[in-house]
């Protein structure tokens, strides 16, 4: 049995016209000989009647300290509504379909409310429906624990549901339909010339997602990588264009030389960041430990950490600025704050084998008088902290420097 799992996000199920396009995509897949399973998100965004955040706000409006158990109950309703409505759309167009909750589809969770992980998937009901030539339409973002309690999977949960289902069924691939044409070389809303990346590795897309790209949730990519599930990200309205997420081995198959491999695949960014600089008079490891311990206990994530004997630098989201300031004031630690910052991250699996990528990035920004306030790097990522006012120019400059608009850059 040749199986295809398709996931449709909130903007893809939000109105009749979009749902008719879902029918068209399912029909096309069936003509290609696939048995199709759908995973759906809640309709629309906050403010829309059945969106997850709308339902959550409805409950919190009555009680602002509502237990997570009750919040999970109401937040799971949006996907169930979508599943029923999409199944109804398919039936009205002549395709037998059956709506299922996450539990009915076989998702068993670890019991953590609002941020649960799926510990097992037993899709026996799905397989029965496929044998009957029905299309299962599954509510994403949810499952039940061993006690039958409903748990939601956190942000990006429907992406994760789709990949787990694809792995459990041995699907040929998982298609994630969204409102963009695929994973782009950079955010097309802030630069000219951004293009769809045709193929990208699991590690690259996961890194882009962690660094600010919003097309697919990194947890879903990690599950796909562990289970070798191929993912295609594409547009509901333009399905011919898309991005295949696969292994690095598949990407370079047949190419026995590193010459010509791309150094940079894409650029991600984050805004509304704050840099903290702590300058000490003398090395003090106990003071350093206490600073980071209290920040962690306050629930603040820190990024771009640079630690020297007398200087500590790190970056946080702007919304946590006052919280960290209070901690440092209480510890009587001298510090400086640089607000209105942004982080630009250059990602490419080839950079670990191609020298000079950092030099090229720095040269490009220097030529345009863009100050680099701090840097950080990993095996496939270079991150740079800059002033937020310079963000558009910085991303455009790096994008142009590596010729990402046409993919023919030197060393790519």
HUCOR-V468822 format. One record per residue. N is the residue number from 1. RES is the residue in one small letter. D_FIRST is the distance of its C-alpha to the first C-alpha in Angstrom with 2 decimals. Layout:
n=N res=RES d_first=D_FIRST
n=N res=RES d_first=D_FIRST
This chain:
n=1 res=x d_first=0.00
n=2 res=x d_first=3.80
n=3 res=x d_first=6.14
n=4 res=x d_first=9.85
n=5 res=x d_first=12.72
n=6 res=x d_first=15.93
n=7 res=x d_first=19.29
n=8 res=x d_first=22.32
n=9 res=x d_first=25.80
n=10 res=x d_first=28.87
n=11 res=x d_first=30.22
n=12 res=x d_first=27.01
n=13 res=x d_first=27.14
n=14 res=x d_first=30.92
n=15 res=x d_first=31.80
n=16 res=x d_first=30.77
n=17 res=x d_first=30.64
n=18 res=x d_first=28.27
n=19 res=x d_first=25.97
n=20 res=x d_first=25.88
n=21 res=x d_first=24.72
n=22 res=x d_first=21.82
n=23 res=x d_first=20.92
n=24 res=x d_first=21.23
n=25 res=x d_first=18.97
n=26 res=x d_first=16.18
n=27 res=x d_first=16.86
n=28 res=x d_first=16.77
n=29 res=x d_first=13.36
n=30 res=x d_first=12.01
n=31 res=x d_first=14.01
n=32 res=x d_first=12.32
n=33 res=x d_first=8.97
n=34 res=x d_first=7.74
n=35 res=x d_first=7.16
n=36 res=x d_first=10.45
n=37 res=x d_first=12.41
n=38 res=x d_first=16.12
n=39 res=x d_first=18.79
n=40 res=x d_first=22.30
n=41 res=x d_first=25.83
n=42 res=x d_first=29.07
n=43 res=x d_first=30.70
n=44 res=x d_first=33.21
n=45 res=x d_first=35.71
n=46 res=x d_first=38.70
n=47 res=x d_first=40.89
n=48 res=x d_first=38.11
n=49 res=x d_first=38.12
n=50 res=x d_first=34.76
n=51 res=x d_first=34.46
n=52 res=x d_first=34.20
n=53 res=x d_first=37.64
n=54 res=x d_first=39.20
n=55 res=x d_first=38.10
n=56 res=x d_first=39.31
n=57 res=x d_first=42.64
n=58 res=x d_first=43.05
n=59 res=x d_first=43.05
n=60 res=x d_first=45.17
n=61 res=x d_first=47.64
n=62 res=x d_first=48.54
n=63 res=x d_first=48.61
n=64 res=x d_first=48.46
n=65 res=x d_first=47.87
n=66 res=x d_first=45.03
n=67 res=x d_first=43.10
n=68 res=x d_first=39.75
n=69 res=x d_first=38.17
n=70 res=x d_first=39.26
n=71 res=x d_first=38.30
n=72 res=x d_first=34.72
n=73 res=x d_first=34.66
n=74 res=x d_first=35.81
n=75 res=x d_first=33.83
n=76 res=x d_first=30.53
n=77 res=x d_first=31.39
n=78 res=x d_first=30.83
n=79 res=x d_first=27.07
n=80 res=x d_first=26.84
n=81 res=x d_first=28.85
n=82 res=x d_first=26.59
n=83 res=x d_first=23.44
n=84 res=x d_first=25.22
n=85 res=x d_first=26.66
n=86 res=x d_first=23.50
n=87 res=x d_first=21.68
n=88 res=x d_first=24.81
n=89 res=x d_first=24.69
n=90 res=x d_first=21.19
n=91 res=x d_first=22.29
n=92 res=x d_first=25.50
n=93 res=x d_first=23.71
n=94 res=x d_first=21.69
n=95 res=x d_first=18.32
n=96 res=x d_first=17.76
n=97 res=x d_first=17.76
n=98 res=x d_first=18.84
n=99 res=x d_first=20.94
n=100 res=x d_first=20.85
n=101 res=x d_first=23.30
n=102 res=x d_first=22.46
n=103 res=x d_first=23.41
n=104 res=x d_first=21.26
n=105 res=x d_first=18.20
n=106 res=x d_first=19.17
n=107 res=x d_first=21.37
n=108 res=x d_first=24.27
n=109 res=x d_first=27.17
n=110 res=x d_first=30.28
n=111 res=x d_first=32.73
n=112 res=x d_first=34.37
n=113 res=x d_first=35.13
n=114 res=x d_first=34.53
n=115 res=x d_first=33.19
n=116 res=x d_first=30.68
n=117 res=x d_first=28.02
n=118 res=x d_first=24.72
n=119 res=x d_first=25.08
n=120 res=x d_first=21.85
n=121 res=x d_first=18.63
n=122 res=x d_first=17.13
n=123 res=x d_first=14.48
n=124 res=x d_first=14.29
n=125 res=x d_first=15.34
n=126 res=x d_first=12.67
n=127 res=x d_first=9.88
n=128 res=x d_first=12.15
n=129 res=x d_first=12.56
n=130 res=x d_first=8.99
n=131 res=x d_first=8.98
n=132 res=x d_first=12.26
n=133 res=x d_first=11.16
n=134 res=x d_first=13.47
n=135 res=x d_first=13.70
n=136 res=x d_first=14.95
n=137 res=x d_first=18.00
n=138 res=x d_first=19.18
n=139 res=x d_first=22.76
n=140 res=x d_first=22.91
n=141 res=x d_first=25.89
n=142 res=x d_first=26.14
n=143 res=x d_first=25.41
n=144 res=x d_first=27.65
n=145 res=x d_first=29.47
n=146 res=x d_first=30.15
n=147 res=x d_first=32.93
n=148 res=x d_first=30.84
n=149 res=x d_first=32.60
n=150 res=x d_first=30.87
n=151 res=x d_first=30.78
n=152 res=x d_first=30.12
n=153 res=x d_first=28.88
n=154 res=x d_first=31.58
n=155 res=x d_first=31.57
n=156 res=x d_first=28.29
n=157 res=x d_first=26.50
n=158 res=x d_first=23.84
n=159 res=x d_first=22.92
n=160 res=x d_first=22.69
n=161 res=x d_first=20.63
n=162 res=x d_first=18.00
n=163 res=x d_first=17.93
n=164 res=x d_first=17.90
n=165 res=x d_first=14.96
n=166 res=x d_first=13.08
n=167 res=x d_first=14.23
n=168 res=x d_first=13.48
n=169 res=x d_first=9.76
n=170 res=x d_first=9.54
n=171 res=x d_first=9.04
n=172 res=x d_first=9.93
n=173 res=x d_first=13.05
n=174 res=x d_first=15.13
n=175 res=x d_first=17.32
n=176 res=x d_first=20.67
n=177 res=x d_first=22.64
n=178 res=x d_first=26.36
n=179 res=x d_first=29.70
n=180 res=x d_first=30.19
n=181 res=x d_first=28.68
n=182 res=x d_first=27.53
n=183 res=x d_first=29.37
n=184 res=x d_first=32.87
n=185 res=x d_first=35.43
n=186 res=x d_first=37.72
n=187 res=x d_first=38.28
n=188 res=x d_first=38.91
n=189 res=x d_first=41.12
n=190 res=x d_first=43.73
n=191 res=x d_first=43.70
n=192 res=x d_first=43.50
n=193 res=x d_first=41.13
n=194 res=x d_first=38.16
n=195 res=x d_first=35.00
n=196 res=x d_first=31.25
n=197 res=x d_first=30.15
n=198 res=x d_first=27.31
n=199 res=x d_first=26.17
n=200 res=x d_first=27.37
n=201 res=x d_first=26.96
n=202 res=x d_first=26.03
n=203 res=x d_first=29.66
n=204 res=x d_first=31.13
n=205 res=x d_first=29.31
n=206 res=x d_first=29.94
n=207 res=x d_first=33.59
n=208 res=x d_first=33.89
n=209 res=x d_first=32.56
n=210 res=x d_first=35.04
n=211 res=x d_first=37.80
n=212 res=x d_first=37.46
n=213 res=x d_first=34.60
n=214 res=x d_first=32.84
n=215 res=x d_first=29.52
n=216 res=x d_first=27.23
n=217 res=x d_first=28.25
n=218 res=x d_first=28.94
n=219 res=x d_first=27.51
n=220 res=x d_first=24.04
n=221 res=x d_first=24.53
n=222 res=x d_first=25.70
n=223 res=x d_first=22.63
n=224 res=x d_first=20.45
n=225 res=x d_first=22.78
n=226 res=x d_first=22.73
n=227 res=x d_first=18.94
n=228 res=x d_first=18.50
n=229 res=x d_first=16.48
n=230 res=x d_first=17.03
n=231 res=x d_first=18.66
n=232 res=x d_first=19.74
n=233 res=x d_first=22.78
n=234 res=x d_first=23.69
n=235 res=x d_first=25.85
n=236 res=x d_first=24.81
n=237 res=x d_first=27.40
n=238 res=x d_first=26.96
n=239 res=x d_first=23.26
n=240 res=x d_first=24.03
n=241 res=x d_first=25.94
n=242 res=x d_first=24.63
n=243 res=x d_first=24.70
n=244 res=x d_first=22.12
n=245 res=x d_first=22.74
n=246 res=x d_first=22.04
n=247 res=x d_first=23.94
n=248 res=x d_first=27.40
n=249 res=x d_first=26.40
n=250 res=x d_first=23.84
n=251 res=x d_first=26.57
n=252 res=x d_first=29.16
n=253 res=x d_first=27.08
n=254 res=x d_first=29.34
n=255 res=x d_first=32.38
n=256 res=x d_first=34.59
n=257 res=x d_first=37.40
n=258 res=x d_first=37.88
n=259 res=x d_first=40.13
n=260 res=x d_first=38.69
n=261 res=x d_first=36.34
n=262 res=x d_first=36.79
n=263 res=x d_first=39.09
n=264 res=x d_first=38.25
n=265 res=x d_first=34.96
n=266 res=x d_first=36.02
n=267 res=x d_first=38.70
n=268 res=x d_first=38.48
n=269 res=x d_first=41.40
n=270 res=x d_first=42.71
n=271 res=x d_first=45.84
n=272 res=x d_first=48.43
n=273 res=x d_first=49.08
n=274 res=x d_first=52.31
n=275 res=x d_first=53.67
n=276 res=x d_first=55.92
n=277 res=x d_first=58.42
n=278 res=x d_first=60.27
n=279 res=x d_first=63.36
n=280 res=x d_first=65.08
n=281 res=x d_first=68.60
n=282 res=x d_first=67.59
n=283 res=x d_first=64.46
n=284 res=x d_first=63.48
n=285 res=x d_first=60.28
n=286 res=x d_first=60.79
n=287 res=x d_first=61.21
n=288 res=x d_first=58.11
n=289 res=x d_first=56.07
n=290 res=x d_first=57.44
n=291 res=x d_first=56.59
n=292 res=x d_first=52.92
n=293 res=x d_first=52.75
n=294 res=x d_first=54.17
n=295 res=x d_first=51.99
n=296 res=x d_first=48.89
n=297 res=x d_first=50.21
n=298 res=x d_first=50.70
n=299 res=x d_first=46.95
n=300 res=x d_first=47.43
n=301 res=x d_first=45.03
n=302 res=x d_first=46.89
n=303 res=x d_first=45.77
n=304 res=x d_first=47.36
n=305 res=x d_first=49.53
n=306 res=x d_first=52.40
n=307 res=x d_first=54.77
n=308 res=x d_first=58.10
n=309 res=x d_first=61.17
n=310 res=x d_first=62.90
n=311 res=x d_first=60.21
n=312 res=x d_first=56.95
n=313 res=x d_first=54.75
n=314 res=x d_first=51.58
n=315 res=x d_first=49.79
n=316 res=x d_first=48.67
n=317 res=x d_first=47.54
n=318 res=x d_first=50.53
n=319 res=x d_first=49.97
n=320 res=x d_first=50.86
n=321 res=x d_first=53.96
n=322 res=x d_first=56.62
n=323 res=x d_first=55.05
n=324 res=x d_first=55.25
n=325 res=x d_first=58.74
n=326 res=x d_first=59.97
n=327 res=x d_first=58.63
n=328 res=x d_first=60.41
n=329 res=x d_first=63.57
n=330 res=x d_first=63.62
n=331 res=x d_first=63.32
n=332 res=x d_first=66.06
n=333 res=x d_first=64.01
n=334 res=x d_first=65.03
n=335 res=x d_first=62.23
n=336 res=x d_first=61.59
n=337 res=x d_first=58.94
n=338 res=x d_first=57.43
n=339 res=x d_first=55.70
n=340 res=x d_first=53.67
n=341 res=x d_first=51.55
n=342 res=x d_first=48.10
n=343 res=x d_first=45.78
n=344 res=x d_first=44.16
n=345 res=x d_first=41.49
n=346 res=x d_first=40.60
n=347 res=x d_first=37.24
n=348 res=x d_first=36.01
n=349 res=x d_first=34.38
n=350 res=x d_first=36.71
n=351 res=x d_first=39.94
n=352 res=x d_first=40.18
n=353 res=x d_first=40.69
n=354 res=x d_first=42.64
n=355 res=x d_first=46.19
n=356 res=x d_first=48.13
n=357 res=x d_first=45.61
n=358 res=x d_first=47.80
n=359 res=x d_first=50.89
n=360 res=x d_first=49.33
n=361 res=x d_first=48.33
n=362 res=x d_first=51.80
n=363 res=x d_first=53.56
n=364 res=x d_first=51.72
n=365 res=x d_first=52.59
n=366 res=x d_first=56.16
n=367 res=x d_first=56.76
n=368 res=x d_first=55.95
n=369 res=x d_first=58.07
n=370 res=x d_first=55.19
n=371 res=x d_first=56.22
n=372 res=x d_first=53.80
n=373 res=x d_first=54.70
n=374 res=x d_first=52.37
n=375 res=x d_first=49.43
n=376 res=x d_first=46.69
n=377 res=x d_first=44.06
n=378 res=x d_first=41.18
n=379 res=x d_first=39.31
n=380 res=x d_first=37.60
n=381 res=x d_first=39.60
n=382 res=x d_first=43.17
n=383 res=x d_first=44.35
n=384 res=x d_first=47.66
n=385 res=x d_first=49.64
n=386 res=x d_first=51.65
n=387 res=x d_first=53.49
n=388 res=x d_first=51.28
n=389 res=x d_first=53.48
n=390 res=x d_first=52.43
n=391 res=x d_first=48.66
n=392 res=x d_first=47.96
n=393 res=x d_first=50.22
n=394 res=x d_first=48.77
n=395 res=x d_first=45.11
n=396 res=x d_first=46.10
n=397 res=x d_first=48.31
n=398 res=x d_first=45.71
n=399 res=x d_first=43.06
n=400 res=x d_first=45.55
n=401 res=x d_first=46.74
n=402 res=x d_first=43.33
n=403 res=x d_first=42.59
n=404 res=x d_first=39.33
n=405 res=x d_first=39.59
n=406 res=x d_first=38.68
n=407 res=x d_first=37.22
n=408 res=x d_first=39.79
n=409 res=x d_first=41.99
n=410 res=x d_first=43.86
n=411 res=x d_first=41.91
n=412 res=x d_first=38.57
